[in-house]
Amino acid sequence: MKMNDTSSSSKAMIALYYCYTPTPINDVTQHISFQKDLCSEHKLNGRIRVSSEGINGVLSGTKFNLECYERALRQEIVN
């Protein structure tokens, strides 16, 4: 591996998404805390709007961290 190698997993990327949840988000305040903790853990920046109907977000970070965020969010929404 070269010292200046910039693999796609370490490049900065932007993710724009919206997600209508299969069931309503009953505790929006709790979900906002979940989002803040998850973004902090994965060093993501951006804006996320949460309502009982779903989530709308724009995040920036590495591809790897955005993929980790997506997996954790999918798990949270399904459970």
VEXDREN-870662 format. One record per residue (C-alpha): residue number from 1; x negated, y, z. Coordinates in nm, 3 decimals, m for minus. Layout:
BEGIN
[atom NUM, [X, Y, Z]];
...
***
This chain:
BEGIN
[atom 1, [0.000, 0.000, 0.000]];
[atom 2, [m0.132, 0.343, m0.091]];
[atom 3, [m0.158, 0.608, 0.177]];
[atom 4, [0.066, 0.844, m0.018]];
[atom 5, [0.321, 0.574, m0.112]];
[atom 6, [0.675, 0.706, m0.071]];
[atom 7, [0.902, 0.405, m0.082]];
[atom 8, [1.270, 0.464, m0.137]];
[atom 9, [1.349, 0.366, 0.223]];
[atom 10, [1.148, 0.662, 0.360]];
[atom 11, [1.265, 0.934, 0.118]];
[atom 12, [1.515, 1.189, 0.241]];
[atom 13, [1.864, 1.134, 0.104]];
[atom 14, [2.211, 1.282, 0.143]];
[atom 15, [2.526, 1.077, 0.200]];
[atom 16, [2.872, 1.224, 0.147]];
[atom 17, [3.164, 1.009, 0.252]];
[atom 18, [3.518, 0.989, 0.372]];
[atom 19, [3.683, 0.693, 0.534]];
[atom 20, [4.047, 0.640, 0.618]];
[atom 21, [4.039, 0.401, 0.910]];
[atom 22, [4.245, 0.078, 0.895]];
[atom 23, [4.392, 0.166, 1.234]];
[atom 24, [4.418, 0.515, 1.385]];
[atom 25, [4.130, 0.646, 1.594]];
[atom 26, [4.309, 0.667, 1.927]];
[atom 27, [4.037, 0.848, 2.120]];
[atom 28, [3.890, 1.110, 1.887]];
[atom 29, [3.674, 1.258, 2.165]];
[atom 30, [3.515, 0.918, 2.234]];
[atom 31, [3.452, 0.863, 1.863]];
[atom 32, [3.286, 1.205, 1.835]];
[atom 33, [3.049, 1.101, 2.115]];
[atom 34, [2.981, 0.773, 1.931]];
[atom 35, [2.898, 0.970, 1.615]];
[atom 36, [2.666, 1.212, 1.799]];
[atom 37, [2.479, 0.927, 1.968]];
[atom 38, [2.452, 0.727, 1.645]];
[atom 39, [2.321, 1.024, 1.446]];
[atom 40, [2.072, 1.112, 1.718]];
[atom 41, [1.951, 0.752, 1.738]];
[atom 42, [1.892, 0.741, 1.362]];
[atom 43, [1.758, 1.097, 1.329]];
[atom 44, [2.038, 1.207, 1.096]];
[atom 45, [2.154, 1.565, 1.042]];
[atom 46, [2.474, 1.700, 0.894]];
[atom 47, [2.843, 1.747, 0.957]];
[atom 48, [3.109, 1.492, 1.049]];
[atom 49, [3.479, 1.564, 1.094]];
[atom 50, [3.680, 1.315, 1.293]];
[atom 51, [4.059, 1.288, 1.310]];
[atom 52, [4.295, 1.011, 1.409]];
[atom 53, [4.339, 0.928, 1.037]];
[atom 54, [3.970, 0.895, 0.952]];
[atom 55, [3.624, 1.041, 0.914]];
[atom 56, [3.465, 1.281, 0.663]];
[atom 57, [3.093, 1.337, 0.666]];
[atom 58, [2.782, 1.477, 0.501]];
[atom 59, [2.457, 1.342, 0.646]];
[atom 60, [2.091, 1.363, 0.555]];
[atom 61, [1.813, 1.128, 0.654]];
[atom 62, [1.606, 0.841, 0.521]];
[atom 63, [1.774, 0.570, 0.315]];
[atom 64, [1.695, 0.315, 0.586]];
[atom 65, [1.847, 0.527, 0.864]];
[atom 66, [2.157, 0.606, 0.657]];
[atom 67, [2.205, 0.234, 0.591]];
[atom 68, [2.170, 0.158, 0.965]];
[atom 69, [2.429, 0.430, 1.036]];
[atom 70, [2.668, 0.281, 0.779]];
[atom 71, [2.640, m0.069, 0.928]];
[atom 72, [2.703, 0.058, 1.281]];
[atom 73, [2.997, 0.274, 1.167]];
[atom 74, [3.161, m0.014, 0.980]];
[atom 75, [3.127, m0.232, 1.288]];
[atom 76, [3.278, 0.040, 1.510]];
[atom 77, [3.574, 0.099, 1.278]];
[atom 78, [3.655, m0.271, 1.238]];
[atom 79, [3.641, m0.343, 1.613]];
***
